[in-house]
């Protein structure tokens, strides 16, 4: 037979399936059964047991109530959902079983506790709803009140998942996400939770609206379903936070540049270096923000560059003003350094989760708005117009809450003197009673003549007068015996009892009154939360824009010229991350010129370590920084806006899915060729290097031709390669330009100049790079001997092995059977006869015809004769 506590526990557990249930028992949160085994394993706690019924012992593991946050953080980071079951009645006064109730369910996507959140990163909960051939995607950050929805293609939904990096994903039962969730736990929900009509009704009821037209999602079934489902989930887990979600926006993917995972990784936007740390990332370079909300905004701008000229110019104008006004910018950044996380503080206030210190921090932070506004009074108007000082909120908190309150409301001393006359009266009575008791010992010693008389207190017997046995004869008749000890007696007097009652009742009364007054103040401030959040957003913009201007001033960045054209013209461009880790003057700037009209594709050749990859990536980073609205590392730059940046850089495999390095390379290349447009920027590094020399060269050449010739594509492209033969393509493809990384040879030594020059390279210098890397001398010496033999034995074909990325075949004689791409064979006539004329576009036909004519007149023609 189970005990009442066991039945109470099982009922709460049944109501919250899939959650670890922390069940409050006195000073501990206890877990039982499988939950106990789980947290014992995950948190390193001792697994014990407890009898909860005759002969029935159950596994048990507990957490001290005061240490909950630390243990909760570990469980949430490991993807668990945790239900907190609190004692709702006082165990000291309750008759029978203490009332208990689950007050909140904490999941990775619904966290509000500051110590469970990363300061400068959002904590997103995402809901996905399939809608035919599209996906509804909604996301919230409960800690900042951000709430948005969208209806996207599967590809765009996958890209949005990559951008958001959610903490938790909601999906209908039976559905699979359109892309990777980044390791975030997936919570499956009943399909009825995503019913369109129910979700629409829930949204309208919650927003107090009659139509979703004003929110931009009327008629978007998927977006409505996702937004309604996510709202229902919050109602179940963090109901108190629902009032914060009163600003729904509908996101349009056409407004932002989509960045896939390989582009984020290759450009090292948020993580970089060999160990993948954040310190070698672009975010680390640019994030000179002083506030958590400014840092989160900077992160969003970096991960979501703009595609539209008007908002970019607006943002750029503000950065330019801050850059030009160094004194004001410095003052703003200094003042913002003292500002707390107003967004999350306001949300906690409205959710009823704010502490006294949260309220004091909110007041101090809001007090910064007026001087910041004053410093920016001549800045663009939009930057300061929403900097509301919220004086009524500041005055209320300052009048009600002490300057430096305790961490917990239960510690007392939170409400200021004179805020509540009634509270002041109770405090005064308590103070008088304490003063009486404090002076009682001296008074009674003088009255009785007992010098050793003591007045004391304990929790069981209350206040007492203690007299040792030798002095009992001096005890007045008015003393009433309370307790007998070995060697002493304890007494009380009617007057002492009266003052004791005053003190103890006053303490309880003061605690109740302070709690009620604090909740009242929080409710009044919560009513102003929308204004406070607007101020937080305005301060975040001032912070992020000032940080961009500060970076420009520190690192010598310039304001780029933004256009709707297709020209990318960078003078003396630099890599913003690499230059930060070099001594002054060591980085070699280079120009970049791309234009769809005459210089659409740049083929860049040169040895390893000479700087090809740096040059490619710095061009992409300059474009991205420009489309954040910031300044760029260059002497001057004109940037024709791009819709997307695609990158194919580096060697990677995916052994878990059985994909080799070359397969990953080809998949990523195919993705780029299928999705790029004439407005895209392509960064392609060493396409084709993962296979044999001739296969790789053939693929690389075909990719360049496709980019150049395809009527839909025509994207601006930087193409780095070791296949020096590809420079021939500039002779018959009119928009291909050749560049190389300059190298100087002095007395047998090779010096990399890191300077980009017109024309193609004719050497790879691979053995020199191997020597620099520390290969044993015998290996380097033998490599030079083999190279000389290969070049003399079969000059061109064997040289291709040296310049390519893979080893020769097991039978080198078969290499001659593979058709060379640029040699004198096979005969041009055989190529002409083999052409599939019906499968060629007009432009491809002209290109092939021009090439065959060249072969017939020159090398190819001679071979045919």
Secondary structure, 3 states (H helix, E strand, C coil): CECHHHHHHHHHHHHCCCCEEEEEECCEEEEEHHHHHHHHHHHCCCCEEEECECCCEEEEEEEEHHHHHHHHHHHHHCCCCEEEEEECCCCCCCCCCCCEEEEEEECCCCCCCHHHCCCCCCCCEEEEEEECCEEEEEEEECCCCEEEEEEEEHHHHHHHHHHHCCCEEEEECCCCCCCCCCCCEEEEECHHHHCHHHHHHHHHHHHCCCCCHHHCCCCCHHHHHHHHHHHHHHHHHCHHHHHHCCCEEECCHHHECECCHHHHHHCCCCCECCCCECCCCHHHHHCCCCCHHHHHHHHHHHHCCECCHHHHHHHHHHHHHHHHCHHHHHHHHHHHCCCCCHHHHHHHHHCCCCCHHHHHHHHHHHCHHHHHHHHCCCCCHHHHCCCCCCHHHHHHHHHHECCCCCCCHHHCCCECCCCCHHHHHHHHHHHHHHHHHHHHHHHHHHHHCCCCCEEEEECCCEEEEEEEHHHHHHCCCCCEEEEEECCEEEEECHHHHHHHHHHHHHHHHHHHHHHHHHHHHHHHHHCCHHHHHHHHHHHHHHHHHHHHHHHHHHHCCECCEEECCCEEEEEEECCCCHHHHCCCCCCCCEEEEEECCCECEEEEECCCCCCHHHHHHHHHHHHHHHCCCCCECCCEEEEECCCEEEEECCCCCEHHHCECHHHHHHHHHHHHHHHCCCCCEEEEECCCCCCCHHHHHHHHHHHHHHHHHCCCCCCEEEEEECCHHHHHHHHCCCCEEEEEEEEEEECCEEEEEEEEEECCCCCCCHHHHHHHCCCCHHHHHHHHHHHHHHHHHCHHHHHHHHHCCCCCCCCHHHHHHCCCCCCCCCCHHHHHHHCCHHHCCHHHHHHHHHHHHHHHHCHHHHHHC
